[in-house]
Amino acid sequence: MELDQDLQARQEARALAKQAELAQSLLGKMSQEQLNGICKAVAEEFALHAQELGALACKETGFGNPEDKKTKNLFASQRVYEAIKDLKTVGVLKEKPAEKLWEIGVPVGVIAAIVPSTNPTSTVCYKALIALKAGCSIVFSPHPKAISCTMKASEIVSRAAERAGAPKGSVACLSIPSMAGCQELMGADQVRLILATGGPAMVRAAYSSGKPAIGVGAGNGPAYIHHSANVEQALRDILRSKTFDYGTVCASEQSIIVEKAMEEQVCYTAAKLGYYFMDKEQAGCLAKILFRPNGALNPEIVGRSAQELAQKAGFSVPKGVQVLVAREQEAGPTRPYSMEKLCPVLAFFVMESEDAVLKKAVEVLSHEGSGHTFALHATERKVVERFALEIPVSRFLVNTPAALGGIGATTALFPALTLGCGAVGGSSSSNNISPLDLINIRRVAWGQEESKSPSVDDALVEALAAKILEHLK
């Protein structure tokens, strides 16, 4: 039965890739105005289903909560559309008369898109919008744990796009949950680019497919509360971020780092706001269920509330607790709290000095999360400059909730649900991925100087001509 399912999945992937190639050949000929109209229709229709899809995603995956899933869906439709509506992506993008140079936007072609279980509906709208805006068709590969809600989201987007003039097959989704089907899609001849958002294994598979890929690695962002920070506001920001959809946004904070002199103030203020500092025994019990024996994150703890996590670990916490905190000093594979935890759980590092904080932040990110996100809460410019020059991330956030700032909800970053980690993080891009990442630039260049005839030796020419005439006699 499994072999039959894999075969069916492969056949479906081939068929959808072929259909997407035909659709893209037509999309690629559309004007910017036509593509804009399609994107507008998709965004408006998807927003109407934001609540329904949020509830469906929560019910199917068990991750997060319906209200925040709805907010993500509105972000992926309304906010992303507002960011792309005035972008020019196809045709002549720029003319440089002085340099005699044109730049023309060309769609990359068919895109294979991997959808994570943590954002199974919002990712569909976001990726479809940036693809269609760029004149690309897109085929989604859903996570097996979220196939129904991802397919539903894809159907809504596809219908809206086609009603607005997109060719049939511009947006499609695999219906059979199979790694074989996903691999077939990524390796299909028609696919020109892979947009991979998911776990490390899936991202590695995308980069191993032999196709150009934009993959995103794990987030494991530390948050440093500097002595110049408004401590209460910093903790409120972290709380807002870490509880949003119960910690399923990869840009959310995974640890708090403070200097020893700040420890008492931070702990006292945090406790008042709903942070719960676990004792050694409680932290040990929770640590046992955070990860599987093979090192993979345990899906049973992803996107669960602090109350539910404590219950699963065998202890209770007072009503009103929203985040669980474990004291930690080291980072590495034997230190589960130093890794990415897609739930409202934080590590708490106390260091002797600012130098030690910087060193620890780099150590944490070097273990996991290089190139992703770092959050700093401070009012002194010099500490921002110092850390920004040293911390190996693509998103360095200042005085904002990392989950929301990283995706561009509370910052001026491009609103995105695929966050590149750059070369240091094993990614081909450090951008918040936008339509501009899904086009190639064709450059039309005029010569800037007249060609000059080579110098001629008249005597040599005459001698050569004489020889030719003599030969002809």
C-alpha positions in Angstrom: 0.0 0.0 0.0 2.8 2.4 0.9 4.6 1.7 -2.4 1.3 2.3 -4.3 0.9 5.6 -2.4 4.5 6.7 -3.2 3.9 5.9 -6.9 0.7 7.9 -7.0 2.4 10.8 -5.3 5.2 10.8 -7.8 2.8 10.7 -10.7 0.8 13.6 -9.2 4.0 15.6 -8.7 5.0 15.1 -12.4 1.5 16.0 -13.6 1.3 19.2 -11.5 4.8 20.3 -12.5 3.9 19.9 -16.2 0.7 21.9 -15.7 2.5 24.6 -13.7 5.1 24.9 -16.6 2.3 25.5 -19.1 0.6 28.0 -16.7 3.9 29.8 -16.2 4.5 30.2 -19.9 1.3 32.3 -20.0 1.9 34.1 -16.7 5.3 35.1 -18.0 3.7 37.0 -20.8 1.3 39.0 -18.6 1.8 42.6 -17.9 2.6 44.1 -14.5 -1.0 45.3 -14.2 -2.4 41.9 -14.9 -0.2 40.3 -12.3 -1.1 43.0 -9.8 -4.8 42.3 -10.3 -4.3 38.6 -9.7 -2.4 39.3 -6.4 -5.1 41.7 -5.2 -7.8 39.2 -5.8 -5.9 36.5 -4.0 -5.1 38.7 -1.0 -8.7 39.8 -0.6 -10.2 36.3 -0.9 -7.7 34.8 1.5 -8.4 37.4 4.1 -12.1 36.5 4.0 -11.1 32.9 5.1 -8.5 33.9 7.6 -10.5 32.8 10.7 -11.7 29.6 9.1 -8.3 28.5 8.0 -6.7 29.5 11.4 -9.2 27.2 13.2 -8.7 24.4 10.7 -4.9 24.6 11.0 -5.1 24.5 14.8 -7.5 21.6 14.8 -5.4 19.5 12.4 -1.9 20.1 13.8 -2.6 20.9 17.4 -0.1 23.7 17.2 -0.7 27.3 18.4 -4.1 28.9 18.8 -6.8 29.8 16.4 -6.8 33.6 17.0 -3.0 34.0 16.3 -3.3 31.7 13.3 -6.0 34.0 12.0 -3.6 37.0 12.6 -0.9 35.2 10.7 -3.3 34.6 7.8 -4.3 38.3 7.7 -0.6 39.2 7.8 0.2 36.8 4.9 -2.6 38.3 2.8 -3.2 42.0 3.7 0.2 43.0 5.0 2.2 41.1 2.3 -0.1 42.5 -0.5 0.4 46.1 0.8 4.2 45.5 0.6 4.2 44.2 -2.9 1.4 46.0 -4.7 3.6 48.9 -6.0 6.7 46.7 -6.7 7.8 46.4 -10.3 8.9 42.9 -11.0 8.5 42.3 -14.8 9.4 44.2 -17.9 11.8 47.1 -17.8 12.5 47.7 -14.1 15.1 50.4 -14.5 16.8 52.5 -17.1 20.2 54.1 -16.6 20.6 56.5 -19.5 24.1 57.7 -18.4 25.3 54.2 -18.4 23.3 53.0 -21.4 21.9 50.2 -19.4 18.5 48.6 -18.9 17.4 46.1 -16.3 14.5 43.8 -17.2 12.7 41.5 -14.7 12.3 37.9 -15.8 10.3 35.3 -13.8 12.5 32.4 -12.6 9.7 30.0 -13.7 8.0 27.1 -11.8 8.5 27.1 -8.1 8.2 24.1 -5.8 7.3 25.3 -2.3 7.6 23.3 0.9 5.0 24.3 3.6 5.8 23.8 7.3 3.3 22.4 9.8 3.7 25.4 12.1 2.4 27.9 9.5 0.5 25.6 7.1 -2.0 28.1 5.7 -0.4 31.5 6.0 2.7 30.2 4.2 0.5 29.2 1.3 -0.9 32.7 0.8 2.5 34.5 1.4 4.4 32.3 -1.1 1.7 32.3 -3.7 1.5 36.1 -3.6 5.3 36.6 -4.0 5.4 34.0 -6.8 2.4 35.4 -8.7 3.7 38.9 -8.4 6.9 37.7 -10.0 5.1 36.0 -12.8 5.9 32.5 -11.5 3.6 29.5 -11.0 3.9 27.6 -7.7 3.2 24.0 -6.6 3.0 23.3 -2.8 4.2 20.3 -0.9 2.3 20.2 2.4 3.5 18.7 5.6 1.8 15.3 6.3 0.5 16.7 9.7 -1.2 19.6 8.0 -2.3 18.3 4.6 -6.0 19.2 4.8 -5.6 22.8 5.9 -2.8 23.4 3.4 -4.8 22.0 0.6 -7.8 24.1 1.6 -5.6 27.2 1.6 -4.2 26.3 -1.8 -7.6 25.8 -3.3 -8.8 29.2 -2.0 -5.7 30.9 -3.5 -6.0 28.9 -6.8 -9.7 29.8 -7.4 -9.1 33.5 -6.6 -6.1 33.6 -8.9 -8.0 31.9 -11.8 -11.0 34.1 -11.4 -8.7 37.1 -11.8 -7.2 35.8 -15.0 -4.4 33.5 -13.9 -4.0 30.3 -16.1 -5.2 27.0 -14.6 -2.4 25.4 -12.7 -0.7 28.6 -11.7 -1.2 27.5 -8.0 -1.4 23.8 -7.1 -0.8 21.5 -4.2 0.1 17.9 -3.8 -2.7 15.9 -2.2 -0.8 12.8 -1.2 1.3 13.0 2.0 4.5 11.3 0.8 8.2 12.2 0.9 8.5 10.5 -2.5 6.1 12.9 -4.0 7.9 15.9 -2.5 11.2 14.7 -3.8 9.7 14.1 -7.2 8.4 17.6 -7.3 11.7 19.1 -6.2 13.5 17.1 -8.9 11.0 17.7 -11.7 12.6 19.1 -14.9 10.0 21.9 -15.0 10.9 23.2 -11.5 13.4 26.1 -11.6 13.5 27.1 -7.9 12.6 25.5 -4.5 11.3 27.6 -1.7 11.9 25.4 1.4 10.4 26.4 4.7 10.5 23.5 7.2 12.7 21.3 9.4 16.5 20.9 8.9 16.0 17.5 7.0 13.6 19.1 4.5 15.9 22.1 3.9 18.8 19.7 3.3 16.7 17.7 0.9 15.9 20.9 -1.0 19.6 21.9 -1.3 20.5 18.3 -2.3 17.9 18.2 -5.1 20.3 19.7 -7.7 18.0 22.7 -8.2 18.5 26.3 -7.0 16.9 26.6 -3.6 16.1 29.2 -1.0 16.0 27.3 2.3 15.8 28.6 5.8 17.5 27.1 8.8 16.5 26.8 12.4 15.9 30.0 14.4 17.5 30.1 17.9 17.6 33.7 18.6 19.0 35.0 22.0 17.6 38.2 23.5 20.0 40.4 25.4 18.5 42.8 27.9 21.2 45.5 28.3 21.5 47.6 31.4 20.3 50.7 29.5 17.0 49.0 28.5 13.6 49.6 29.8 13.5 46.3 31.5 9.7 46.0 31.9 9.1 46.9 28.2 11.8 44.5 27.1 10.2 41.6 29.0 6.7 42.6 27.7 8.1 42.5 24.2 9.6 39.1 24.7 6.4 37.8 26.4 4.3 39.0 23.5 6.7 37.3 21.0 7.1 34.1 22.9 3.3 33.6 23.5 2.3 34.6 19.9 0.8 31.4 18.5 2.5 29.7 21.4 6.0 30.2 20.1 5.8 28.7 16.6 7.4 31.6 14.7 11.0 30.7 14.0 12.2 34.2 14.7 10.9 34.1 18.3 13.4 34.4 21.2 14.8 31.1 22.5 16.9 32.5 25.4 17.4 35.7 27.5 20.9 36.8 28.3 21.6 39.4 31.0 24.6 40.6 33.0 24.9 39.6 36.6 24.1 43.1 37.8 20.8 42.9 36.0 19.7 39.4 37.2 17.7 40.4 40.2 15.7 43.2 38.5 15.0 41.1 35.4 13.9 38.0 37.4 11.6 40.1 39.7 10.0 42.0 36.9 9.6 38.8 34.8 7.9 36.9 37.6 5.3 39.7 37.9 4.5 39.5 34.1 3.9 35.8 33.9 7.3 34.2 33.5 7.9 31.1 35.6 11.4 30.2 36.6 11.5 26.5 37.0 13.5 24.8 39.7 16.2 22.3 38.8 13.9 19.3 39.1 11.1 20.9 37.0 13.5 22.0 34.3 14.9 18.4 34.2 11.4 16.9 33.8 10.6 19.3 30.9 13.9 18.8 29.3 13.2 15.1 28.9 10.2 15.8 26.7 11.5 18.7 24.6 13.4 16.5 22.1 13.3 13.0 20.8 16.3 10.6 21.3 17.5 11.4 17.8 17.8 15.1 18.6 14.7 16.2 16.7 12.2 18.5 18.3 9.3 16.6 19.9 6.1 17.6 18.0 4.1 17.0 21.1 5.5 20.1 22.7 5.4 22.4 19.7 2.9 25.2 19.9 1.5 24.3 23.3 0.7 26.7 26.1 3.0 26.9 29.2 0.2 25.4 31.3 -0.1 22.4 29.0 3.7 22.0 28.8 4.1 21.9 32.6 1.3 19.3 32.8 3.0 17.1 30.2 6.2 17.4 32.2 4.5 16.3 35.4 4.3 19.5 37.4 1.9 22.4 37.8 2.3 26.1 37.6 0.2 29.0 39.0 -2.6 30.4 37.0 -1.4 33.3 34.8 2.0 31.7 34.0 2.6 32.2 30.2 6.3 31.3 29.7 8.5 28.7 31.4 12.1 29.6 32.0 15.1 27.4 32.7 18.4 28.6 34.0 21.3 27.6 31.7 24.9 28.5 31.2 26.2 26.3 28.4 25.2 25.6 24.7 25.4 22.4 22.8 23.7 19.2 21.8 23.4 18.0 25.5 21.8 21.3 26.5 18.2 21.2 25.3 17.4 24.6 26.6 20.1 26.1 24.4 18.3 25.0 21.2 15.3 26.1 19.3 12.1 25.4 21.2 8.9 26.2 19.2 6.9 26.7 22.3 6.8 29.2 25.2 10.0 28.0 26.9 13.1 30.1 27.3 16.7 29.6 28.5 18.0 32.2 31.0 21.8 33.0 30.8 23.5 35.2 33.4 26.9 36.4 32.5 29.5 38.4 34.3 30.1 41.1 31.8 29.0 42.6 28.4 32.0 40.8 26.8 30.8 37.5 28.2 27.2 38.2 26.9 28.6 38.8 23.4 30.6 35.6 23.6 27.7 33.6 24.9 25.3 34.9 22.2 27.8 33.9 19.5 28.2 30.5 21.1 24.5 29.8 21.2 24.0 30.9 17.6 27.1 28.9 16.5 25.5 25.8 18.0 22.1 26.4 16.3 20.6 29.4 14.6 23.5 31.0 12.8 22.3 33.6 10.3 18.8 33.9 11.7 17.8 36.4 14.3 19.1 38.2 17.4 17.2 40.6 19.7 18.7 43.5 21.7 16.9 45.6 24.2 19.0 48.8 24.8 18.9 52.6 24.5 22.7 53.1 24.0 23.7 53.3 20.4 27.2 52.1 21.0 26.1 48.7 22.3 23.8 48.3 19.2 26.7 49.1 16.9 29.1 46.8 18.8 26.8 43.8 18.8 25.5 44.4 15.3 29.0 44.1 13.9 29.7 40.9 15.8 26.5 38.8 16.0 26.2 36.3 13.0 22.6 36.9 12.0 20.6 38.3 9.1 18.0 40.0 11.3 19.3 42.1 14.2 16.3 43.5 16.0 16.3 46.3 18.5 13.5 47.0 21.1 10.8 44.9 19.5 9.2 41.4 19.9 11.5 39.1 17.8 8.7 36.9 16.4 6.9 40.0 15.0 9.9 42.1 14.2 11.7 39.3 12.4 8.8 38.7 10.0 8.3 42.4 9.4 5.1 43.0 11.4 6.6 45.5 13.9 9.7 46.6 11.8 10.4 47.9 8.4 11.7 44.5 7.2 9.8 43.0 4.2 6.8 41.1 5.6 7.7 37.5 5.1 7.3 34.0 6.4 10.4 32.7 4.8 13.5 34.2 6.4 16.9 33.6 4.8 19.9 32.9 7.0 22.6 33.9 4.6 25.8 31.9 3.9 26.7 31.6 7.6 23.4 29.8 8.2 23.6 27.6 5.1 21.1 29.6 3.1 21.4 31.1 -0.4 19.9 34.4 0.8 19.9 36.6 3.9 16.7 38.4 2.9 13.2 38.3 4.1 12.2 36.6 0.9 10.2 38.8 -1.5 9.1 38.7 -5.2 12.5 40.2 -6.0 14.1 37.0 -4.9 11.9 35.1 -7.5 13.0 37.0 -10.6 16.2 37.1 -12.7 17.5 40.4 -14.0 18.2 40.6 -17.7 20.6 43.4 -18.4 20.6 45.2 -21.8 23.9 47.1 -22.2 24.9 49.5 -25.1 28.5 50.0 -26.1 29.8 53.2 -24.5 32.5 53.9 -27.1 32.9 53.6 -30.9 34.9 50.8 -32.3 38.1 51.8 -33.9 39.5 50.2 -37.1 42.9 48.4 -36.5 46.0 50.2 -37.8 47.0 49.1 -41.3 50.4 48.7 -42.9 49.9 50.1 -46.4 53.1 48.6 -47.8 52.1 45.1 -46.5 48.6 45.4 -48.0 50.1 46.3 -51.4 52.5 43.4 -51.4 49.7 41.0 -50.4 47.5 42.3 -53.2 50.3 41.9 -55.8 50.8 38.3 -54.7 47.1 37.6 -55.1 47.0 39.1 -58.6 50.0 37.1 -59.7 48.4 33.9 -58.5 45.2 34.7 -60.4 47.1 35.0 -63.8 
